[in-house]
Amino acid sequence: MTKPLILSPAGSYEALVAAINAGADEVYFGLPEFNARYNAKNFTDEELEKALFMCRVLGVKSNITVNTLITDKEMPKALDMVHKAASLGADAFIVQDLGFASEIKKQMPSVVLHASTQCACHNLEGAKALTELGFSRVVLAREMPKNEIQKVIDAGIETEIFVHGALCVCQSGMCLMSSVIGGRSGNRGLCAQPCRLHYNMDENKNKYPLSLKDLSLASRIEDLVPMGVTSLKIEGRMKSPEYVYGTTKIWRSLVDGGKNASKDQMRELESIFSRGGYTDKYFTGKYTEDNRDMYGVRSESDKENTRKIEKELDFSEVARKRSIEIFCRLEAEKCAYAFALCDGVKVEITSDFEVPAATRRPVTKEDVKASLMKLGTTFFAANEDDIKIEIDGDVFLSKSMLNSVRRDLCAALENALVGENEVKRNTSEMTLSRRNKAERLQKIVSCISIDAAKKTDADYVSIPLSQIEKEFDLDGKKFGVTLPRVIYSSEMDECKRLLAVAKQKGAEFGLVSNIGHVDAVKESGLSLYGNIGMNVFNSCTIGVLEDMGFELITVSPELNEAQIRDLCKKDETKLCAFVKGRLPVMVLESCIVRAGGKCRMQNDEPCSTLCDRKNINFPVYGEKRLLDEPYPCRNIIYNSVETDILSKNEKMQKMNVDAALIYSLEN
């Protein structure tokens, strides 16, 4: 059985050293731009070159995070950054933006891509779709239970899952809360963490209802290791080198030992960093039975425990070594010959001097071995038994001669392990065509209920897929169905059944928010419409979705007018913008209403309200799951205020879109 890799965070060069010293198999870190931890220290150009060289020599895989959404104007700079890092030896790039990923593959086919957890991949169908787009590995959503993860692994897809560290309360890639409150977008690496703030909530004594405890699966090692997960990811690019070292070291021992963490090890992990303990209830699925103990905040006791373990450890230099074997042959009047072996890589050198015959005390095998073992300042280590010496006759070598053999051998081995990293790039310009101005703006209203759909005078209405079996009459209106933002593989058969019902009842389209739901809509024969959850930020993403068969594409609500105006599409594709209604800002797998009391599914009315410290209210709705078991809904939190661009004709004309998307919560 192959052990999973341990993937550790590196928000700084010191944290990278800490991860390597603690035994990480892989590390992930960001550059100054286009990464989802913009406020981490990140890496300068000089540190990047040094870090990638070190990782290559030591056999530690480097994953570069380029996992934000990217505008058309930013695309050339972001591609240049990827090319530079790839040419320096980066092993893979973690990417969220589908258009950016597509353009990387067009220009640099050899570059390895991993689909970020920001892609919100929560089912097998999504994982398959991402691999078809060129991703070699998929980082699965942190909310997925074990049985759903196993389906992806069993399909032969390389998977990465988070096993330790902070949990976002919202499904990754779907959170707009920080963006709408303070203009700091999580999708752009600037999340202000509003989920960690104080909120009042109806009949909920927990004043931090959005703050989840950190995840830890350390007590689930015996479940994890046999699953076949490729990589176990530790969260923490914003945390200290001490945190990285401590957590990685414990996880290294757990995976190597194949045993669940002991109580002492769990206490040690909690002392490193904790929010009142840990949770593993997404992985086990037990959040469906009781989710009340999943929430927590950093107490003063937690902070004091962390301060105690943050000792002044030296993370300036790597202490980790790579074992090598050395052979050296000496013969009078001939150049010294040596070779080194490291994990199947062999290098050979001959000295730039001839070995002189001994006139006095000849050099011994022990002398040569002692010199070759002095590898302290290198990345290598060798035991006496790993060094073989042959000497033909009596020869003499000075210390400087022996040192030069050792230095040349180590340098040659470093270069061989680093290898040639030149990345060929097709620099042909992106072929984009400007769109024509729409003659008439079409309105599409996504309604929370069928009753709401009856009242609108829009060109098209979209009703929740979960309500399609109800009896209704829309007075001849053209309609479609809105798919839930999250559909697990276990719900997919029901999704397809309901889509077939929708088609039979005259629905024309499916409004989709996730790449994992595309095939189900296409198989049903409905037209494919893209909702805001597709996170369309650039023309390349539009091209990707057009190739998938999308007829209407809604752009990200985080784009401004000028950025929308830059977008290009095919003439037959309709470009849509969200212009009116309450924007959904969070999608929660674990119901915060239920965590504070009992389920209060309100039949298309708010289940509760979040009131922040400024007395601003955010309505909380239940979105019905496609299967009632084990409990009926997920939460959708909507913005505190309504957007209304539709009434501002000048703004609408500047955006130059074909369709306007309206969210209606009114029954």
LOTORBA-183929 format. One line per field, with one value per residue (C-alpha): residue number from 1; y, x, z; residue in one letter. Coordinates in steps of 0.5 Angstrom, whole numbers. Example, Ala and Ser with C-alpha at 12.3 -4.5 7.8 and 13.67 -1.06 7.14 Angstrom:
BEGIN
seq: [1, 2]
py: [-9, -2]
px: [25, 27]
pz: [16, 14]
type: [a, s]
//
This chain:
BEGIN
seq: [1, 2, 3, 4, 5, 6, 7, 8, 9, 10, 11, 12, 13, 14, 15, 16, 17, 18, 19, 20, 21, 22, 23, 24, 25, 26, 27, 28, 29, 30, 31, 32, 33, 34, 35, 36, 37, 38, 39, 40, 41, 42, 43, 44, 45, 46, 47, 48, 49, 50, 51, 52, 53, 54, 55, 56, 57, 58, 59, 60, 61, 62, 63, 64, 65, 66, 67, 68, 69, 70, 71, 72, 73, 74, 75, 76, 77, 78, 79, 80, 81, 82, 83, 84, 85, 86, 87, 88, 89, 90, 91, 92, 93, 94, 95, 96, 97, 98, 99, 100, 101, 102, 103, 104, 105, 106, 107, 108, 109, 110, 111, 112, 113, 114, 115, 116, 117, 118, 119, 120, 121, 122, 123, 124, 125, 126, 127, 128, 129, 130, 131, 132, 133, 134, 135, 136, 137, 138, 139, 140, 141, 142, 143, 144, 145, 146, 147, 148, 149, 150, 151, 152, 153, 154, 155, 156, 157, 158, 159, 160, 161, 162, 163, 164, 165, 166, 167, 168, 169, 170, 171, 172, 173, 174, 175, 176, 177, 178, 179, 180, 181, 182, 183, 184, 185, 186, 187, 188, 189, 190, 191, 192, 193, 194, 195, 196, 197, 198, 199, 200, 201, 202, 203, 204, 205, 206, 207, 208, 209, 210, 211, 212, 213, 214, 215, 216, 217, 218, 219, 220, 221, 222, 223, 224, 225, 226, 227, 228, 229, 230, 231, 232, 233, 234, 235, 236, 237, 238, 239, 240, 241, 242, 243, 244, 245, 246, 247, 248, 249, 250, 251, 252, 253, 254, 255, 256, 257, 258, 259, 260, 261, 262, 263, 264, 265, 266, 267, 268, 269, 270, 271, 272, 273, 274, 275, 276, 277, 278, 279, 280, 281, 282, 283, 284, 285, 286, 287, 288, 289, 290, 291, 292, 293, 294, 295, 296, 297, 298, 299, 300, 301, 302, 303, 304, 305, 306, 307, 308, 309, 310, 311, 312, 313, 314, 315, 316, 317, 318, 319, 320, 321, 322, 323, 324, 325, 326, 327, 328, 329, 330, 331, 332, 333, 334, 335, 336, 337, 338, 339, 340, 341, 342, 343, 344, 345, 346, 347, 348, 349, 350, 351, 352, 353, 354, 355, 356, 357, 358, 359, 360, 361, 362, 363, 364, 365, 366, 367, 368, 369, 370, 371, 372, 373, 374, 375, 376, 377, 378, 379, 380, 381, 382, 383, 384, 385, 386, 387, 388, 389, 390, 391, 392, 393, 394, 395, 396, 397, 398, 399, 400, 401, 402, 403, 404, 405, 406, 407, 408, 409, 410, 411, 412, 413, 414, 415, 416, 417, 418, 419, 420, 421, 422, 423, 424, 425, 426, 427, 428, 429, 430, 431, 432, 433, 434, 435, 436, 437, 438, 439, 440, 441, 442, 443, 444, 445, 446, 447, 448, 449, 450, 451, 452, 453, 454, 455, 456, 457, 458, 459, 460, 461, 462, 463, 464, 465, 466, 467, 468, 469, 470, 471, 472, 473, 474, 475, 476, 477, 478, 479, 480, 481, 482, 483, 484, 485, 486, 487, 488, 489, 490, 491, 492, 493, 494, 495, 496, 497, 498, 499, 500, 501, 502, 503, 504, 505, 506, 507, 508, 509, 510, 511, 512, 513, 514, 515, 516, 517, 518, 519, 520, 521, 522, 523, 524, 525, 526, 527, 528, 529, 530, 531, 532, 533, 534, 535, 536, 537, 538, 539, 540, 541, 542, 543, 544, 545, 546, 547, 548, 549, 550, 551, 552, 553, 554, 555, 556, 557, 558, 559, 560, 561, 562, 563, 564, 565, 566, 567, 568, 569, 570, 571, 572, 573, 574, 575, 576, 577, 578, 579, 580, 581, 582, 583, 584, 585, 586, 587, 588, 589, 590, 591, 592, 593, 594, 595, 596, 597, 598, 599, 600, 601, 602, 603, 604, 605, 606, 607, 608, 609, 610, 611, 612, 613, 614, 615, 616, 617, 618, 619, 620, 621, 622, 623, 624, 625, 626, 627, 628, 629, 630, 631, 632, 633, 634, 635, 636, 637, 638, 639, 640, 641, 642, 643, 644, 645, 646, 647, 648, 649, 650, 651, 652, 653, 654, 655, 656, 657, 658, 659, 660, 661, 662, 663, 664, 665, 666, 667]
py: [0, 7, 12, 19, 25, 30, 37, 43, 50, 55, 63, 65, 62, 61, 57, 53, 51, 49, 44, 41, 40, 37, 32, 34, 31, 37, 44, 50, 57, 63, 69, 76, 76, 72, 67, 66, 69, 75, 78, 72, 74, 70, 69, 74, 73, 71, 67, 63, 61, 59, 55, 51, 49, 47, 43, 40, 37, 35, 31, 35, 37, 45, 47, 54, 57, 62, 61, 67, 69, 73, 79, 80, 85, 81, 75, 76, 78, 72, 67, 70, 69, 62, 61, 64, 59, 53, 55, 55, 48, 49, 42, 44, 50, 50, 54, 56, 60, 55, 60, 62, 54, 53, 59, 56, 49, 52, 56, 51, 44, 41, 45, 41, 44, 42, 44, 49, 47, 54, 50, 48, 41, 37, 31, 25, 29, 35, 32, 28, 35, 38, 33, 33, 41, 39, 38, 33, 33, 35, 39, 36, 41, 40, 39, 32, 26, 20, 16, 22, 22, 15, 15, 20, 16, 9, 13, 13, 21, 24, 27, 32, 33, 38, 34, 39, 47, 52, 51, 56, 56, 57, 52, 55, 59, 61, 66, 73, 76, 79, 82, 85, 88, 91, 90, 85, 79, 72, 70, 75, 73, 79, 75, 79, 73, 76, 69, 70, 76, 77, 76, 76, 70, 68, 64, 62, 63, 62, 69, 67, 62, 63, 61, 53, 50, 48, 41, 35, 28, 26, 21, 18, 16, 9, 11, 16, 12, 6, 10, 12, 19, 22, 28, 30, 38, 42, 49, 55, 59, 65, 62, 62, 57, 54, 52, 49, 45, 42, 40, 37, 33, 30, 28, 25, 21, 19, 17, 13, 10, 8, 9, 14, 20, 19, 23, 26, 28, 31, 35, 37, 39, 43, 47, 49, 52, 51, 54, 51, 44, 41, 38, 32, 32, 33, 27, 22, 25, 26, 33, 31, 28, 33, 39, 44, 42, 44, 52, 55, 61, 63, 63, 67, 60, 58, 64, 63, 55, 57, 63, 57, 53, 59, 58, 61, 55, 57, 56, 60, 54, 47, 41, 36, 31, 26, 20, 18, 13, 15, 11, 14, 11, 14, 12, 15, 20, 19, 24, 22, 19, 19, 18, 19, 15, 18, 15, 12, 19, 18, 23, 22, 26, 26, 31, 37, 34, 28, 24, 24, 18, 18, 20, 20, 18, 15, 17, 11, 9, 12, 19, 19, 17, 22, 27, 25, 24, 32, 34, 38, 44, 40, 37, 30, 25, 19, 13, 10, 4, 8, 10, 5, 7, 4, 6, 3, 3, 9, 16, 22, 27, 34, 36, 41, 36, 31, 37, 39, 32, 32, 39, 38, 31, 35, 40, 35, 31, 38, 40, 33, 33, 40, 38, 42, 46, 50, 50, 51, 57, 58, 66, 66, 72, 69, 70, 74, 77, 83, 82, 86, 90, 87, 90, 88, 86, 80, 79, 72, 72, 66, 65, 62, 59, 58, 63, 68, 66, 67, 74, 76, 79, 77, 74, 68, 65, 60, 56, 51, 44, 41, 44, 42, 36, 41, 43, 50, 54, 60, 62, 61, 64, 61, 57, 53, 50, 53, 47, 47, 50, 43, 37, 31, 24, 21, 26, 26, 20, 24, 31, 27, 24, 31, 34, 29, 31, 39, 37, 33, 39, 44, 47, 50, 51, 49, 55, 52, 54, 48, 45, 38, 39, 41, 34, 32, 38, 36, 29, 32, 36, 42, 48, 50, 57, 59, 62, 67, 61, 59, 65, 68, 73, 73, 72, 65, 62, 64, 61, 54, 55, 56, 49, 46, 48, 54, 58, 64, 65, 70, 74, 74, 80, 82, 85, 92, 95, 96, 89, 87, 91, 88, 81, 77, 72, 68, 72, 66, 66, 71, 74, 76, 80, 80, 86, 86, 83, 80, 77, 70, 71, 64, 57, 53, 45, 45, 49, 54, 55, 47, 48, 54, 50, 46, 46, 51, 50, 56, 54, 59, 64, 66, 61, 66, 73, 74, 81, 84, 89, 94, 92, 90, 84, 78, 73, 66, 61, 54, 51, 44, 38, 33, 28, 29, 24, 26, 33, 37, 43, 47, 54, 60, 67, 73, 80, 85, 90, 89, 91, 95, 96, 95, 102, 105, 105, 109, 103, 98, 101, 101, 94, 92, 85, 81, 79, 81, 76, 78, 74, 74, 72, 75, 70]
px: [0, 3, 3, 0, 4, 5, 4, 5, 4, 10, 7, 15, 22, 23, 16, 19, 25, 21, 16, 22, 26, 20, 19, 14, 14, 11, 10, 6, 7, 5, 9, 7, 1, -5, -5, -11, -6, -4, -3, 2, 10, 10, 17, 21, 24, 31, 27, 23, 30, 33, 27, 26, 33, 33, 26, 29, 36, 32, 27, 21, 15, 14, 7, 6, -1, -4, -11, -14, -19, -16, -18, -17, -12, -8, -7, -1, 3, 0, 2, 9, 10, 8, 13, 18, 17, 16, 23, 26, 23, 17, 13, 6, 1, -5, -10, -18, -19, -21, -20, -13, -12, -14, -9, -3, -4, -5, 2, 6, 3, 8, 6, 3, -4, -8, -15, -15, -20, -23, -26, -31, -30, -35, -37, -34, -37, -33, -27, -28, -29, -23, -18, -21, -19, -12, -12, -7, -10, -16, -16, -23, -28, -26, -34, -34, -35, -31, -35, -36, -28, -27, -31, -27, -20, -24, -25, -17, -17, -11, -14, -11, -15, -15, -13, -11, -12, -17, -24, -28, -35, -37, -36, -29, -30, -37, -36, -37, -38, -32, -33, -39, -38, -31, -29, -24, -25, -23, -23, -18, -14, -16, -21, -22, -25, -32, -34, -29, -33, -39, -46, -53, -58, -65, -65, -58, -53, -47, -44, -40, -44, -40, -33, -32, -27, -20, -20, -16, -16, -10, -15, -17, -10, -13, -18, -14, -8, -12, -16, -11, -11, -5, -4, -6, -6, -4, -7, -3, 0, -1, 1, 8, 14, 13, 6, 9, 14, 10, 4, 8, 13, 7, 3, 10, 10, 3, 3, 9, 7, 0, -4, -9, -6, -6, -9, -2, -1, -8, -6, 0, -3, -8, -3, 1, -6, -13, -20, -23, -21, -22, -27, -27, -35, -35, -30, -34, -41, -43, -45, -51, -53, -51, -47, -47, -40, -37, -36, -31, -26, -19, -19, -14, -12, -11, -7, -3, -1, 1, 6, 9, 11, 14, 21, 27, 28, 33, 29, 34, 38, 35, 38, 35, 40, 39, 43, 48, 53, 60, 65, 72, 78, 85, 91, 98, 99, 91, 85, 81, 75, 69, 61, 55, 48, 42, 35, 37, 41, 48, 53, 61, 67, 74, 79, 82, 89, 93, 94, 101, 105, 107, 114, 113, 107, 101, 94, 90, 83, 81, 84, 80, 73, 74, 75, 69, 64, 65, 58, 56, 55, 51, 44, 47, 49, 53, 55, 62, 59, 56, 63, 67, 75, 79, 87, 92, 99, 102, 99, 98, 93, 93, 87, 85, 85, 81, 76, 76, 73, 68, 66, 65, 62, 56, 56, 55, 49, 46, 45, 43, 37, 35, 35, 33, 27, 27, 19, 17, 12, 7, 7, 2, -3, -10, -15, -21, -27, -31, -38, -43, -48, -55, -61, -65, -63, -67, -69, -68, -71, -68, -74, -74, -81, -86, -90, -85, -84, -92, -91, -85, -86, -79, -77, -75, -76, -72, -75, -71, -70, -72, -79, -80, -85, -90, -96, -96, -98, -93, -98, -94, -88, -81, -78, -72, -69, -64, -59, -57, -50, -48, -50, -46, -45, -50, -55, -54, -59, -64, -62, -62, -69, -71, -68, -72, -78, -77, -76, -82, -86, -83, -77, -72, -65, -62, -58, -52, -47, -41, -37, -39, -47, -46, -46, -53, -56, -53, -56, -63, -63, -64, -60, -54, -54, -49, -50, -46, -42, -38, -34, -33, -27, -24, -25, -21, -26, -32, -28, -28, -35, -37, -33, -37, -44, -46, -51, -52, -46, -47, -40, -38, -41, -34, -33, -33, -36, -30, -28, -34, -34, -27, -30, -30, -35, -38, -44, -49, -47, -51, -47, -51, -50, -53, -56, -62, -64, -60, -54, -52, -46, -45, -47, -46, -46, -47, -53, -52, -60, -60, -53, -56, -63, -68, -69, -73, -74, -79, -82, -78, -78, -72, -70, -66, -62, -55, -54, -47, -44, -47, -54, -54, -58, -56, -62, -61, -65, -65, -64, -67, -62, -64, -65, -68, -64, -60, -63, -67, -63, -56, -56, -55, -54, -56, -53, -56, -58, -61, -57, -61, -57, -63, -66, -59, -60, -53, -49, -53, -51, -44, -43, -46, -49, -54, -58, -60, -60, -65, -65, -72, -73, -81, -86]
pz: [0, -2, 3, 2, 1, 7, 4, 8, 8, 7, 7, 8, 6, 14, 14, 8, 11, 17, 13, 10, 16, 19, 14, 8, 2, -2, 0, -3, -3, -7, -10, -9, -14, -16, -10, -5, 1, -1, 6, 7, 7, 0, -4, -7, -14, -10, -5, -11, -14, -8, -6, -12, -13, -5, -7, -13, -10, -3, -7, -4, -9, -10, -11, -13, -11, -17, -15, -15, -21, -26, -31, -38, -37, -32, -36, -39, -33, -29, -35, -35, -28, -29, -34, -30, -24, -28, -32, -25, -23, -20, -20, -21, -20, -16, -20, -19, -26, -31, -37, -34, -33, -41, -43, -39, -42, -49, -48, -44, -45, -40, -34, -29, -26, -20, -19, -13, -7, -10, -16, -11, -13, -9, -13, -18, -24, -22, -21, -28, -32, -29, -31, -38, -38, -36, -29, -26, -19, -16, -9, -6, -2, 5, 6, 3, 7, 6, 2, -3, -3, -4, -11, -14, -12, -14, -21, -21, -20, -17, -10, -5, 1, 7, 13, 18, 19, 19, 16, 12, 14, 6, 1, -2, -8, -7, -1, -3, 4, 5, -2, -1, 6, 5, -2, 0, -5, -2, -10, -10, -4, 0, 5, 11, 15, 17, 19, 25, 27, 32, 30, 34, 31, 33, 39, 38, 44, 40, 38, 33, 29, 23, 26, 25, 29, 26, 22, 24, 22, 26, 30, 23, 20, 20, 15, 11, 9, 6, 2, -3, -3, -6, -2, 5, 6, 12, 12, 14, 10, 14, 20, 23, 22, 29, 27, 20, 24, 29, 25, 20, 25, 28, 21, 19, 25, 24, 17, 18, 24, 20, 27, 30, 34, 41, 46, 48, 40, 40, 46, 43, 36, 40, 44, 37, 34, 36, 36, 42, 40, 33, 28, 24, 23, 15, 14, 18, 16, 23, 22, 20, 26, 31, 29, 35, 37, 30, 32, 36, 37, 39, 47, 51, 53, 46, 45, 51, 49, 42, 45, 49, 44, 39, 41, 38, 33, 27, 20, 16, 14, 12, 16, 12, 8, 2, 3, -3, -4, -7, -11, -12, -16, -15, -20, -20, -26, -28, -26, -20, -22, -18, -18, -14, -13, -10, -11, -18, -21, -22, -24, -26, -25, -27, -23, -27, -24, -25, -18, -17, -14, -7, -5, 2, 6, 1, 2, 5, 4, 11, 9, 2, 6, 12, 7, 2, 8, 10, 7, 13, 8, 3, 2, 2, 7, 7, 12, 12, 9, 3, 1, -3, -5, -10, -10, -15, -12, -8, -9, -5, -5, -1, 3, -3, -8, -4, -2, -10, -12, -6, -8, -16, -14, -10, -15, -21, -17, -15, -22, -24, -19, -21, -28, -34, -33, -39, -41, -48, -49, -55, -55, -60, -58, -55, -61, -58, -62, -59, -58, -62, -57, -56, -59, -53, -46, -44, -37, -33, -26, -21, -16, -9, -11, -16, -13, -14, -21, -23, -21, -25, -32, -34, -41, -37, -30, -27, -21, -16, -19, -12, -13, -20, -18, -16, -20, -23, -28, -31, -36, -42, -39, -41, -36, -33, -27, -22, -20, -12, -12, -9, -11, -8, -13, -8, -10, -18, -20, -16, -20, -27, -25, -23, -30, -34, -30, -32, -39, -39, -36, -42, -38, -43, -39, -33, -29, -27, -22, -22, -27, -24, -26, -33, -36, -32, -35, -42, -42, -40, -47, -43, -45, -41, -37, -33, -26, -22, -19, -25, -23, -30, -29, -36, -44, -43, -38, -43, -48, -44, -42, -49, -51, -46, -49, -45, -49, -43, -39, -33, -31, -24, -20, -17, -24, -25, -31, -35, -34, -36, -42, -44, -44, -51, -53, -59, -63, -61, -54, -49, -44, -37, -31, -24, -24, -19, -12, -6, -8, -5, -1, 3, 2, 8, 8, 16, 18, 23, 25, 27, 31, 35, 36, 32, 24, 22, 15, 13, 6, 2, 8, 12, 17, 21, 21, 22, 25, 25, 30, 26, 27, 19, 18, 13, 12, 12, 8, 7, 0, 0, -2, -7, -2, 4, 8, 13, 14, 9, 7, 6, 8, 4, 7, 2, 2, 7, 2, -5, -11, -17, -23, -28, -26, -28, -36, -36, -32, -36, -43, -41, -39, -46, -44, -47, -41, -34, -28, -22, -16, -13, -6, -5, -5]
type: [m, t, k, p, l, i, l, s, p, a, g, s, y, e, a, l, v, a, a, i, n, a, g, a, d, e, v, y, f, g, l, p, e, f, n, a, r, y, n, a, k, n, f, t, d, e, e, l, e, k, a, l, f, m, c, r, v, l, g, v, k, s, n, i, t, v, n, t, l, i, t, d, k, e, m, p, k, a, l, d, m, v, h, k, a, a, s, l, g, a, d, a, f, i, v, q, d, l, g, f, a, s, e, i, k, k, q, m, p, s, v, v, l, h, a, s, t, q, c, a, c, h, n, l, e, g, a, k, a, l, t, e, l, g, f, s, r, v, v, l, a, r, e, m, p, k, n, e, i, q, k, v, i, d, a, g, i, e, t, e, i, f, v, h, g, a, l, c, v, c, q, s, g, m, c, l, m, s, s, v, i, g, g, r, s, g, n, r, g, l, c, a, q, p, c, r, l, h, y, n, m, d, e, n, k, n, k, y, p, l, s, l, k, d, l, s, l, a, s, r, i, e, d, l, v, p, m, g, v, t, s, l, k, i, e, g, r, m, k, s, p, e, y, v, y, g, t, t, k, i, w, r, s, l, v, d, g, g, k, n, a, s, k, d, q, m, r, e, l, e, s, i, f, s, r, g, g, y, t, d, k, y, f, t, g, k, y, t, e, d, n, r, d, m, y, g, v, r, s, e, s, d, k, e, n, t, r, k, i, e, k, e, l, d, f, s, e, v, a, r, k, r, s, i, e, i, f, c, r, l, e, a, e, k, c, a, y, a, f, a, l, c, d, g, v, k, v, e, i, t, s, d, f, e, v, p, a, a, t, r, r, p, v, t, k, e, d, v, k, a, s, l, m, k, l, g, t, t, f, f, a, a, n, e, d, d, i, k, i, e, i, d, g, d, v, f, l, s, k, s, m, l, n, s, v, r, r, d, l, c, a, a, l, e, n, a, l, v, g, e, n, e, v, k, r, n, t, s, e, m, t, l, s, r, r, n, k, a, e, r, l, q, k, i, v, s, c, i, s, i, d, a, a, k, k, t, d, a, d, y, v, s, i, p, l, s, q, i, e, k, e, f, d, l, d, g, k, k, f, g, v, t, l, p, r, v, i, y, s, s, e, m, d, e, c, k, r, l, l, a, v, a, k, q, k, g, a, e, f, g, l, v, s, n, i, g, h, v, d, a, v, k, e, s, g, l, s, l, y, g, n, i, g, m, n, v, f, n, s, c, t, i, g, v, l, e, d, m, g, f, e, l, i, t, v, s, p, e, l, n, e, a, q, i, r, d, l, c, k, k, d, e, t, k, l, c, a, f, v, k, g, r, l, p, v, m, v, l, e, s, c, i, v, r, a, g, g, k, c, r, m, q, n, d, e, p, c, s, t, l, c, d, r, k, n, i, n, f, p, v, y, g, e, k, r, l, l, d, e, p, y, p, c, r, n, i, i, y, n, s, v, e, t, d, i, l, s, k, n, e, k, m, q, k, m, n, v, d, a, a, l, i, y, s, l, e, n]
//
